[in-house]
Amino acid sequence: MLLSIACVMTVACSQKPATSYTIECNLQGIPDGAKIELVPAATHKKETPVAESVVTGGKALLTGATDEPRMFYIQVAGTYGLTKIMVENGKISVTGKATKSGQDGDIIYTYNDIVVKGSKTHDLYLQKIAPKKELNAMQTAYRENNKVVDQAIRAARMNNDKVRMDSLRKTEAYKKLEAEEKAFFETVGRTTRGIIMDNKDTWWGPMLLLEQMSYLTKEQQPWYDEFSQEAKDSYYGQIVKREISPKTLVGKPLPAFTLTGKDNKDTNVAAISAGKKYTLIDFWASWCAPCRMEIPNLKNLYKEYSPKGFEIISISIDKKEADWEKALEEEKFAWPNYLDTKGAADACRVKAIPAMFLLDEKGVLIAEKIRGEALAQKLSELFNTAGR
């Protein structure tokens, strides 16, 4: 009897919940020497890796700890492409294939046949998003059924052939494609909402909302309102709340962040704008058409008001430094420019660009989301008032 009790006690002790995780990655196609990163996912912001490991003998081991199940990306450092994993404490293995390709000098990995073992939360995640498989099949079907007209439309757009486009729009084939495409996206909307709202009572609801949508707006407020209090109070629930109901920064000092110049020296907004009456922080990117369209307006305003104490600080969110430098050469800015490498956009809660913030001489934000004619009018009022 004593032996039986001892055995039970030994088993009970060995089944204590794990307080850390180990993730063994075996992804065929990733060479030895490559660095594997584990990056927080479903947060709608740029995150830094929480674990890293160099591939040796085809394998990499990622270690860490989490208070509760969380979604992460596994990716190769310095490349594009990723695979998702729900991480919980314990021993987890990730196997599959990673196919390497390239475009414009970038390295891209496509992950296939991914199998995650040891994470019950990951198994549950796959069950919850299973309805998306039907969407993929539906999309493939309607594209295949309308392949001829779809290819014709793509060709006309590439050639900027408006006459051909107008002709295609009048055909029954085009109307059929349009109707099936509309039905598909309506189904996507219903299915996505179902995936999220079927889990509205736990943290899964807000997590899936963040994971299924690339950004949130006030339109998702009714979704958030349906979440249980437990869901709203969760880690992911708090992220959703902040994103759909962002607090204005107007009237407050701009959040602190560091900028690094081409000389590799760190600086900040206060140092750059010292002695200026007003400073405009301009978040942009080389690939952002509206951003590039706004530049002539900024040049005119800078020419008019810089002698009176106006400064502009442009911060690019380009991922590739070469793209940023090429745009600088093309645009020939007359004001300071920096590449965001240390989270400036996240600090200012930038979700879309162009994003502009106007500061007074004390570094206090006096206007946000202002550009074009509204910016010109605001500067006219400020400098005319100051000149009286």
Buried (B, 14 or more C-beta within 10 A) or exposed (E): EEEEEEEEEEEEEEEEEEEEBBBBBBBEBBEEEBBBBBBBBBBBBEBEBBBEBEBEEEBBBBEBEBEEBBBBBBBBEEBBBBBBBBBBBBEBBBBBBBEBEEEEEEBEBBBEEBEBEBBEBBEBBEEBBEBBEEBEEBBEEBBEEBEEBBEBBEEBEEEEEEEBBEEBEEEEBBEBBEEBBEEBEEBBEEBBEEBBBEBBBBBBBBBBBBBBBEEBEEEBEEBBEEBBEEBBEBBBBEBBBEBBEEEEBEEEEBBEBBBBEEEEEEBBBBEBBEEBBBBBBBBBBBBBEEBBEBBEBBBEBBEBBBEBBBBBBBBBBBBBEEBBBEBBEEBEBEBBBBBBEBBBBBBBBBBEBBBBBBBBEEBBBBBBEBBEEEBBEBBEEBBEEEEE
